[in-house]
Amino acid sequence: MSVDNRRTARKAVTGEAAPREIRRRPKNRRAQIAAASAAAFGSLGYHGVSMEDIASGLGISSAALYRHYPSKYSLFREELMRVGRAMTESVELPEQAAQWSPEQRLRHVLDALIGATIENRSSVTLVRWEARYLEQPDQEILAEQQLTVLGALGVQLSELRPELTENDRRVLRAAMLSVITSIADHHATLPAKSLVRLLGAACRSIAEAPLPPAEKTAETPAAVEIPDSFKHELLLRKAVELFHDRGYPNVSVEEIATAAGLSAASAVYRFYRGKSDLLAAAFRRAAERVSGAIGPAVAAAPGPEAALTTLITHYVEGSFAERALTFVYYTEFQHVPQEERTVLRNIQRLSVEEWARLLREVRPELSPAEARFLIHAAFAVVVDLGRAFDSEPFAAQTRVCLLMQLVLFGRPARV
């Protein structure tokens, strides 16, 4: 305990008891609580954390925590609203910006937004993946804050590139925001200045994207029919769909059984040990799909850029085909049993390392950490455009592939 946070009763005289230490509450206690709760929610999800967990992490009693916040929800809500405000405030231009060029204004907005995201990295995770657990009025407030950020990016894009259609601007501004907030999806580290420079350059590459013409019709991936006799496959699909629509904590084994046409929850246990085992099986399949593509792509390609371009196409095609699973992988990972999480993280880490190794062969000026950040950013673009636009023709696979190339290479692929 620091000297500032304590004082001692008057010095004891002969025969009196020893001096009594009197503790003061830290003046920044609410800030400490906010930081601790953001880290806990970000790591374990809203449903995986209790007030007792947060209090224990801070070394205070639950009663002391409740003096500051009446419920877990109030703590969760306040942190998301605070981060939303920080991001909206960051995109406000100063008065002198009226004299700047469109390039200067866009750079300023991007750098400020990246800085705010870095400063609130652990809480941005909540905005990205846990906001569905806000009550409806609060979801609307957060959505309005995000629209303000997107709107600011869109204004700068329209001034920089007036030839863009409204839908083109929507795609590009969403991709830029995805690149910036992708740092909340992983734990790689870089000095702040280096990270601002790296992400800013990737966003400016997106802003200048030579978009191919938009498709005329929406892409609808063909659904793979699963015979009723393949109950283990049907259970996987129905479970992922339910987790996507309602969130893992809000889905029961009974509901999964009903969706798969089984008469009772007990029938599920003939195929899987429980709900978390279903989730782990789906995630293993997704992780192995990405990792399993690397060897064949490298073997068949004449060089690292060609291999990465093939992997980009494979990743986008897989994500489009399994949108629900791709989303659930990011939102519900903390619900997988610990031993499975370790396995999945190792598969993902090795995949990212292989992508990063190929990228550094194409761009040797990148450090290993910088390459990893760009790989995660490129993955995030695919996920975020999918959940924002689904199968809209202006966010078709060809465009998403190009945006991944721009994030990774800083330009379109040359193969």
C-alpha positions in Angstrom: 0.0 0.0 0.0 1.4 3.4 -0.9 1.9 6.2 1.6 -0.8 8.3 -0.1 -3.4 5.7 0.7 -2.9 5.4 4.4 -2.3 7.4 7.5 -1.6 6.5 11.1 -3.4 7.5 14.2 -1.6 9.8 16.7 1.6 8.4 18.1 1.0 6.1 21.1 2.1 7.3 24.5 3.4 5.1 27.3 0.8 2.5 28.2 -1.3 3.0 25.1 -2.0 0.5 22.4 0.2 0.4 19.3 -0.6 2.9 16.5 -3.6 2.0 14.4 -3.3 2.1 10.7 -6.3 3.8 9.0 -6.9 3.0 5.4 -8.2 5.5 2.9 -10.1 4.4 -0.2 -8.1 5.2 -3.3 -9.4 8.2 -5.1 -9.4 6.3 -8.4 -11.2 3.3 -7.1 -13.9 3.5 -9.8 -11.3 3.6 -12.5 -9.6 0.6 -10.9 -12.9 -1.3 -10.9 -13.5 -0.4 -14.5 -10.1 -1.6 -15.6 -10.4 -4.9 -13.6 -13.9 -5.6 -14.8 -13.0 -4.9 -18.5 -10.1 -7.3 -18.3 -12.3 -10.0 -16.6 -15.2 -9.5 -19.1 -12.8 -9.5 -22.0 -11.2 -12.7 -20.9 -14.2 -14.7 -19.7 -17.2 -13.0 -21.3 -20.0 -11.2 -19.5 -21.7 -14.4 -18.4 -18.4 -15.9 -17.2 -17.7 -13.3 -14.6 -19.3 -12.6 -11.2 -19.1 -9.5 -9.0 -17.2 -11.7 -6.5 -14.6 -12.5 -9.2 -14.1 -8.8 -9.8 -13.9 -7.9 -6.1 -11.5 -10.7 -5.5 -9.2 -9.6 -8.3 -9.1 -6.1 -6.8 -8.5 -7.4 -3.3 -11.7 -5.9 -1.9 -15.0 -7.3 -0.5 -18.1 -7.8 -2.6 -19.8 -5.3 -0.3 -17.2 -2.7 -1.2 -17.7 -3.3 -4.9 -21.5 -3.0 -4.5 -21.0 0.4 -2.9 -19.8 1.6 -6.3 -22.0 -0.5 -8.7 -25.4 -1.9 -7.8 -25.0 -4.9 -10.2 -22.7 -6.6 -12.7 -24.8 -5.3 -15.5 -24.4 -1.7 -14.4 -20.6 -2.2 -14.4 -20.7 -3.8 -17.8 -22.9 -1.1 -19.2 -20.9 1.8 -17.9 -17.7 0.4 -19.4 -19.2 -0.2 -22.9 -20.8 3.3 -22.9 -17.5 4.8 -21.8 -15.5 3.2 -24.5 -18.2 4.1 -27.1 -17.9 7.8 -26.0 -14.1 7.6 -26.2 -14.2 6.4 -29.7 -16.8 9.0 -30.9 -14.8 11.8 -29.3 -11.6 10.6 -31.0 -13.0 11.2 -34.5 -14.0 14.8 -33.9 -11.8 17.1 -36.0 -10.2 20.3 -34.5 -11.2 23.7 -35.9 -8.0 24.0 -37.9 -8.8 20.9 -39.9 -10.8 23.0 -42.3 -7.5 24.1 -43.8 -6.2 20.6 -44.2 -6.3 18.4 -47.3 -8.6 15.4 -47.4 -5.6 13.1 -46.9 -4.5 15.0 -43.8 -8.0 14.9 -42.3 -8.4 11.2 -42.9 -4.9 10.6 -41.4 -5.8 12.6 -38.3 -9.1 10.7 -37.8 -7.5 7.3 -38.3 -4.6 8.1 -35.9 -6.9 9.4 -33.2 -9.2 6.5 -33.5 -6.3 4.0 -33.4 -4.9 5.8 -30.3 -8.3 5.6 -28.5 -8.6 1.9 -29.4 -5.1 1.1 -28.1 -5.8 2.9 -24.9 -9.1 0.9 -24.4 -8.0 -2.3 -25.9 -9.4 -4.7 -23.3 -12.7 -3.0 -23.3 -13.0 -2.8 -27.1 -13.2 -6.6 -26.9 -16.5 -6.1 -25.1 -17.8 -3.7 -27.7 -16.9 -6.1 -30.5 -18.2 -9.4 -29.1 -20.2 -8.9 -25.9 -22.5 -6.0 -26.8 -25.4 -8.4 -27.6 -25.8 -8.8 -23.8 -26.7 -5.1 -23.3 -30.4 -4.3 -22.8 -32.1 -3.0 -25.9 -32.0 0.7 -25.1 -28.3 0.4 -24.3 -27.6 -1.5 -27.5 -29.2 1.3 -29.4 -27.0 3.9 -27.7 -23.9 1.9 -28.5 -25.0 1.4 -32.1 -25.5 5.1 -32.4 -22.0 5.7 -31.1 -20.6 3.2 -33.6 -22.5 4.9 -36.4 -20.9 8.2 -35.4 -17.5 6.7 -35.8 -18.4 5.1 -39.1 -19.9 8.3 -40.3 -16.8 10.3 -39.5 -14.7 7.8 -41.6 -17.3 7.9 -44.4 -17.2 11.7 -44.5 -13.4 11.7 -44.9 -13.7 9.0 -47.6 -16.3 10.9 -49.6 -14.0 14.0 -49.6 -11.0 11.9 -50.5 -12.8 9.9 -53.2 -16.0 11.5 -54.3 -16.4 9.0 -57.1 -17.3 6.2 -54.6 -20.9 5.1 -54.3 -22.5 5.1 -50.9 -22.3 1.3 -50.7 -18.6 1.4 -51.6 -18.0 3.9 -48.8 -19.9 1.7 -46.4 -17.7 -1.3 -47.2 -14.4 0.7 -47.0 -15.2 2.5 -43.7 -16.4 -0.8 -42.1 -13.1 -2.5 -43.2 -11.0 0.4 -41.8 -12.8 0.2 -38.4 -12.4 -3.6 -38.5 -8.6 -3.3 -39.0 -8.4 -0.8 -36.1 -10.5 -2.7 -33.6 -9.0 -6.1 -34.5 -6.3 -5.5 -31.9 -8.9 -6.5 -29.3 -9.1 -10.0 -30.8 -5.6 -11.2 -29.8 -2.8 -10.5 -27.3 0.2 -9.7 -29.6 2.1 -6.6 -28.5 3.8 -3.6 -30.2 4.8 -0.2 -29.0 1.9 2.3 -29.5 3.7 4.5 -32.0 4.6 1.5 -34.2 1.0 0.2 -33.9 -0.5 3.5 -34.9 1.8 3.6 -37.9 1.1 0.0 -39.0 -2.6 0.1 -38.7 -2.8 3.6 -40.2 -1.0 2.5 -43.3 -3.3 -0.6 -43.6 -6.3 1.7 -43.3 -5.0 4.1 -45.9 -4.4 1.2 -48.3 -8.1 0.3 -47.8 -9.2 3.9 -48.4 -7.5 3.9 -51.7 -8.8 0.5 -52.7 -9.3 -0.1 -56.5 -12.6 -1.8 -55.9 -13.9 -4.1 -58.7 -17.4 -3.5 -59.9 -20.0 -4.7 -57.4 -21.8 -8.0 -58.1 -25.3 -7.6 -59.5 -26.9 -10.3 -57.3 -26.2 -11.5 -53.7 -24.0 -14.5 -53.2 -25.7 -17.3 -51.5 -23.4 -20.2 -50.6 -25.1 -23.5 -51.4 -26.2 -25.2 -48.2 -24.7 -28.6 -47.6 -27.5 -31.1 -47.0 -27.0 -33.4 -43.9 -28.8 -36.7 -44.0 -30.9 -37.3 -40.9 -28.8 -40.3 -40.1 -25.7 -38.1 -39.6 -26.9 -36.9 -36.2 -23.5 -35.8 -35.0 -23.2 -33.5 -38.0 -26.7 -32.2 -37.6 -26.2 -31.5 -33.9 -23.0 -29.5 -34.7 -24.8 -27.3 -37.3 -27.9 -26.7 -35.2 -25.9 -25.9 -32.1 -23.7 -23.4 -33.9 -26.8 -21.7 -35.4 -28.4 -21.4 -32.0 -25.2 -20.1 -30.4 -24.9 -17.5 -33.2 -28.5 -16.4 -32.9 -28.8 -16.3 -29.1 -25.4 -16.6 -27.5 -24.0 -19.8 -25.9 -25.2 -19.1 -22.3 -28.8 -18.7 -23.5 -29.0 -22.1 -25.3 -29.8 -25.4 -23.6 -29.0 -28.9 -24.6 -32.7 -29.6 -24.8 -33.1 -26.8 -27.4 -30.2 -28.2 -29.5 -31.8 -31.7 -29.4 -35.1 -30.3 -30.5 -33.5 -28.3 -33.4 -31.7 -31.5 -34.5 -34.9 -33.5 -34.4 -34.0 -35.6 -31.4 -36.7 -36.6 -28.9 -34.8 -35.7 -25.7 -31.7 -34.1 -24.5 -30.3 -37.4 -23.4 -30.0 -38.4 -27.0 -27.4 -35.6 -27.5 -25.1 -37.4 -25.0 -24.8 -40.4 -27.3 -22.7 -38.2 -29.6 -21.2 -35.4 -27.4 -20.4 -35.1 -23.7 -22.3 -31.9 -23.4 -22.9 -28.4 -24.8 -19.3 -27.3 -24.4 -18.1 -30.4 -26.2 -20.3 -29.5 -29.2 -18.7 -26.0 -29.2 -15.2 -27.5 -29.0 -15.9 -29.9 -31.9 -17.1 -27.1 -34.1 -14.1 -24.9 -33.3 -11.7 -27.7 -33.9 -13.2 -28.1 -37.4 -12.9 -24.4 -38.1 -9.3 -24.2 -36.8 -8.2 -27.3 -38.8 -9.8 -26.0 -42.0 -7.5 -22.9 -41.8 -4.4 -24.8 -40.7 -5.0 -27.6 -43.2 -5.0 -25.3 -46.2 -1.5 -24.0 -45.6 0.6 -27.0 -46.7 -1.2 -27.5 -50.0 -1.2 -23.8 -50.8 2.6 -23.5 -50.2 3.3 -26.7 -52.1 1.3 -25.6 -55.2 2.4 -22.0 -55.4 5.5 -20.6 -57.1 6.2 -18.2 -54.3 5.0 -16.8 -50.9 2.7 -14.1 -52.4 1.0 -16.6 -54.6 0.6 -19.0 -51.6 -0.9 -16.2 -49.5 -3.2 -15.2 -52.2 -4.5 -18.8 -52.4 -4.9 -18.9 -48.6 -6.8 -15.6 -48.7 -9.3 -17.0 -51.2 -9.6 -20.2 -49.2 -10.2 -18.3 -46.0 -12.9 -16.0 -47.5 -14.7 -18.9 -49.2 -14.7 -20.9 -45.9 -16.0 -17.9 -44.0 -18.7 -17.2 -46.5 -19.8 -20.8 -46.4 -19.9 -20.9 -42.6 -20.8 -17.4 -41.4 -22.4 -18.5 -38.2 -19.4 -20.6 -37.1 -16.9 -17.9 -38.0 -18.8 -15.4 -35.8 -19.3 -17.9 -32.9 -15.6 -18.7 -32.9 -14.9 -15.1 -31.9 -17.8 -14.6 -29.5 -17.9 -17.9 -27.5 -14.3 -19.1 -27.3 -14.2 -18.6 -23.6 -16.9 -21.3 -23.1 -14.7 -24.1 -24.5 -13.1 -26.2 -21.7 -9.7 -25.1 -20.7 -7.8 -28.1 -22.1 -9.6 -27.6 -25.5 -8.8 -23.9 -25.5 -5.1 -24.7 -25.2 -5.3 -27.0 -28.2 -7.3 -24.6 -30.3 -5.0 -21.7 -29.4 -2.0 -23.7 -30.4 -3.6 -24.5 -33.8 -4.5 -20.9 -34.3 -1.1 -19.6 -33.2 0.7 -22.0 -35.6 -1.6 -20.9 -38.4 -1.0 -17.2 -37.8 2.8 -17.9 -37.6 2.8 -19.6 -41.0 0.8 -16.8 -42.6 3.1 -14.3 -40.9 6.2 -16.1 -42.2 4.9 -16.0 -45.7 4.0 -12.3 -45.4 7.5 -11.4 -44.2 8.9 -13.1 -47.2 6.8 -10.8 -49.3 7.4 -7.8 -47.0 10.7 -8.3 -45.3 10.5 -4.8 -43.7 7.9 -6.1 -41.3 8.9 -7.4 -37.9 7.3 -10.7 -36.8 5.0 -8.9 -34.4 3.9 -6.4 -37.2 3.1 -9.3 -39.5 1.0 -11.0 -36.8 -1.0 -7.9 -36.3 -1.7 -7.6 -40.0 -2.8 -11.3 -40.2 -5.3 -10.8 -37.3 -6.5 -7.6 -39.0 -7.1 -9.3 -42.3 -9.0 -12.1 -40.6 -11.1 -9.5 -38.7 -12.1 -7.8 -42.0 -13.7 -11.0 -43.3 -15.6 -11.6 -40.1 -16.8 -8.0 -39.6 -17.9 -7.5 -43.2 -19.8 -10.8 -43.0 -21.7 -9.8 -40.0 -22.3 -6.2 -41.3 -23.4 -7.0 -44.8 -24.0 -10.8 -44.9 -24.3 -11.6 -48.7 -24.9 -8.1 -50.1 -23.4 -7.9 -53.6 -21.3 -4.9 -52.8 -19.5 -7.0 -50.1 -18.9 -10.0 -52.4 -16.0 -12.5 -52.0 -13.9 -10.8 -54.7 -14.0 -7.5 -52.9 -13.3 -9.1 -49.5 -10.4 -11.0 -50.9 -9.0 -7.7 -52.3 -9.4 -6.0 -48.9 -7.5 -8.8 -47.3 -4.7 -8.3 -49.8 -4.6 -4.6 -49.2 -4.3 -5.1 -45.4 -1.5 -7.7 -45.8 0.5 -6.5 -48.8 -0.5 -2.8 -48.8 -1.6 -3.2 -52.4 -3.5 -5.7 -54.6 -1.8 -9.1 -55.1 0.5 -9.3 -58.2 -0.3 -12.9 -59.1 
